[in-house]
């Protein structure tokens, strides 16, 4: 039985797959199995999966009909044999000590989850050297607070090592966007101890010429419902963390309002009204809290002065954009 299972869904990633898998094959931690899930890819990804796996017995390839990222991850969860599991996206790659380090801090802290951070890179960029300034042993609530405030951690499924027992009753929501948002907090809520590090050892590749999260549609706006459900779940479990919980929901709402207003200020008016109502109802909680970051307070406050003022402020200080030069 391998110690760690690595689940990698693969769909139309012929340009990126080899680099991803090379980073896994070269891991300093060797006791692993890699479940490479070809999710009905239509390019040369299926052939590449088979070719790469032929040279490493630790890699098992599965070919299935296309069902989306959540379905592919769930397919891997049903077939994993390791004691611990991690998820890596097939267009990303990781530091050579990624698994060794996650495993080390998890065992040292007797934790059920360990987590490191990611570097967002353009395809032409190289990662900066890994620097470790902060390691902490956290409760589940403390770890969730870090993810809620989005400064020291994020709620992505990647960059984390999980005890497989945490996934016994949890699966990713098939056919739904924002599968990490909908799942990660539920998994963390089942843990007692989380080993945290600020080491940036996961390399998230932003494809050339793209701007993250800038599309808007009924499907993408489904994240508002996901955000609301997560807030209800977390407030019920940890009411003392309500300011941080509301902060994440507010951030999600305001980011989507930015997308709508940049797309067409007269579109999705029902969503705009819903976001405005939520902001007015919860502004006081956020503005009074000492734990809420100042830039989040500025965004909320700007909206209270109207949508025109809000969009000028948000676009001027939007930190999510990264464009290939």
N, C-alpha and C positions, 0 to 999 in steps of 0.2 A: 504494500500500500504506500503510495507516495505521500510525502508530508504536505505538499502544496499542489493544488490544482489551479492552473491558469486557464481561464476561459476567454477565448478570442473569437468573437463573431466576425465574419468576413463577407462583405458584399461589395463587388465592383471596386476592389482596392488593388488592382494589379500594379499600380505605380508605387504603392507604399508597403505592401505586404512583406516583401523580403527584408526590408530594413527593420520592420517590427519584429519579425520572427528571429532575425539574427540577434537582436538585442535580448531576446528570451533565451535562445540557445547558448548565448555567451554568459549567462548569469553565473555568478560565483556560487550561488546556492544551487546544487545539482539535483536534489531529491524532489523532482517535480514531474507532473504530467501536464501536457498542454492539450487542451481540447479545442481544436480549430474547427469552427462551425461555418462551413460554406452555406450561406443563407440564400441559395438559389441565384448566385451571381451570374451575370450575363456576359462578363468579359473573360479574361484568361485566369481569373482568380481560382476557379476549381482546379485547373491543371497545376497552377503554382503551389496550391496547398498540397497536392499529392507529391509533387517533385521535392518540395522542401521536407516533407514528413518522411520521405523515403530514406533520408540520411540521418534520421534521429528517431530512435524507437520510443522516445518520451512523448512524441507528438502523435496524437490520434486525430484523424480527419473524419468529419461527418459531412455528408452532402444532403441537404434537405431543401424542400420547397421554400420559397421566400415567405417569411412571416414577420420580418422586421427585427429590429435590435432586441427588443424585449423577448420575443419568441426564441431567438437564437440563444440568448443568455439562459433562458429557462431550459432550453434543450440541453445546454451544458450542465446546469445544476442537477438535472435528472440523471446525469451520467458520470458525475465526478466521483473520484475515489479517494481524494486527499482528505487530510484532517483540517486543512485550511484552504480557503479559496480567494482568488483575486481576479478582477476583470481588467482586461486591457483592450482598448479599441485598436483595430487592425491598421489604422492610418497613423497611429502614435508609436512611440517607442520609449524605452526606459533605461535608466542608468544600470551599469553592469552589476551593481550591488543592491539593486532595488529590492529583490526578494530577500536577500540575506539580511538586509537592514530591517525591513518590516518584520521578519521572523524574529530577529534578535530582540527588538524592543517589545514585541508582543510577549515573548517568553520571559524576559527579565521583569516585566511588570505584571505577570500573571493575568494578562488581559485577554478579552475575547475579540477585540479589534485593535489593529494598529493602523496608523495613517501618516502618510507623508504628503508633500505638496507638489504641485505641478508648475512647469514653466510653459507659458504659451509662446510658441515659436512659429515664425513663418518658415516655409519650406527651405528658404535660403539661409536661415539662421542656424547657428550652433549654440547648444546650451552653455550656460555659464557654469563654472565649477561648483560642485556641491559644497555648501557651507552649512554647518549645523550650529545654530545659536540657542535653540530651545528644544528641550525634551521634557515632556510632562506626563505624569500618570493622572488620568482624569476619570471622574465619574461619567456616566452616559450623559447626564444633564450638562455637565461642564463642556463636554465635547460638542454637544448639540448647540450650546450657546456660541461656541466659536464658529460653527458652520452658519448659524443664523445671521451673525454679524458680517460674515464673508470677508473678514480681514486676515485671519490666520488660517482659515480652512474653508473648504467648500463641500457641498453635499453631493458631489459627483460619486459614482460608484467606483471609479478608478482611483488609484493612489491609496488603496486600503487593502488590508489583509483581514479576512473574517474567519472566525471559527465556524465550521460548516453547520454546527447545530443551530446557529442563528437563522439559517435559511430553511429550516424544516417546514415551516408553515407560511413562508413568504415567497412570492414569485413576482417578477416584473409584470406590469399591466400590459398585456398584448394589445397592439393597435393604438396605443396612447402615446402622444408626445410627452416629453419631460419625465421619462421613466425613472430617472435617478431621483428627481424631486419627490416623486410619488412613493418611492421605496426606501431611500436611505434612512430617513428619520425613524421609520418603523423598525428597521433592522437595528439601529443604534439603541432604540428604546428597550430592546431585549438584552442588551449587554449590561454588565456591571462595571467593567473597567475598560478604558480605552487608553492605549499608548499613543501619545501625540508627538510628532516631530515637525519642525519647520523646514526640514531638508527637502529641497526641490529636486526630486528624483524621477518624476514622471514627466515625459515630454509630449505635450499636447500640440499637435500640428494643426495650425490654421492654414487652410489651403490658399494658394496664391490668389491675390485679388479679392479675397472675400472680406466681408464685414460681419462680425458675429451677430447673429440674432436679429437681423434687420428686416426680415420678412414679416408680413402681418396678414392673417386670414382667420376665419372662424376656427380652423384647426389649431393654429398657434395660440389663439386667445383662450384655448381650453386650459392653458396654464393657470388662468385666474381661478378656475374651479379647483384645480389641483392644489394651488396655494391655500385656498380657503379651507379645504379638507385637512391639509397638513396642520394649519393653525389650530383648527378645532381639536384635532387629536393631541397636539402638544400642549395646548392650554389646559385641557382636561387632565393631562398627566403631570405637568409642571406649571401650575398657575403663577408661581413667583417669577418665571421667565417670560411672562407675557410681553413686556416691552421689546425684548429681542425677537420674540415670535412675530409680533405685529410688524416689527422693522423689516423682516424678510418679506412678509406679505406685501407691505407697502412698497418695498423696492421692486418686487415683481410687478405690481400694479403700475407703478410709475414708469418702469421700463417699457411696458406694453402701451401705455398712454403715449410715450414718446414715439414709438413705432407708428401708432395710429395717426398722430398729428403730422408726422413727417410724410406719411403716405397720402393722406387726404383728410383734412380737418373736418370734413362733413361726413365722414364714413364711420361706421360702427358706433353710432351715437348712443345706443343702449349700453355699450361697454364703457364709453366715455363717462356717461352719467353714473354708472355703477362705481367706477374708480373715483370720481369726484365725491360721491357720497361717502365712500369708505374713508377717503382722505380727511374729510371734514369731521367724521365721527371719531377718528383715532389720532388726529393731529396732536391733541393735548397730551396723550399718553407718551408719544415719542418726543415731543418738545421738552417735556419735563424730566425725562429720564436721563440720568447721568451716564448710563451704559450705552446709549445710542450714539453712534458716530456723528460728528458735526456735519459732514457732507450729506448724510441722510436727512438731517434736520433741515438743511438749506433747501433740498429738493422739495420736501413737504411744504415748507413755508412759502416757497416760490409759487406752488400751485394755488395756495390760498389767495394769491394776488391775481389769479386768472391764468387761463391756458396759454395765452400769448407770452406772458412773462415766464411761465414755467418752461416752455419749449426753448426759449432763448437761453435760459440758464442751463437746462439739461444738455442741450446740444453743445454749448460752449465748454462744459466740464464733463463730458461723457468719457469715462475711462475705459470703456469696453472696446473701443475701435482700434484696430491694428491693420494697416493696409500695406501690401507689398509696394515698395517704391520702384 
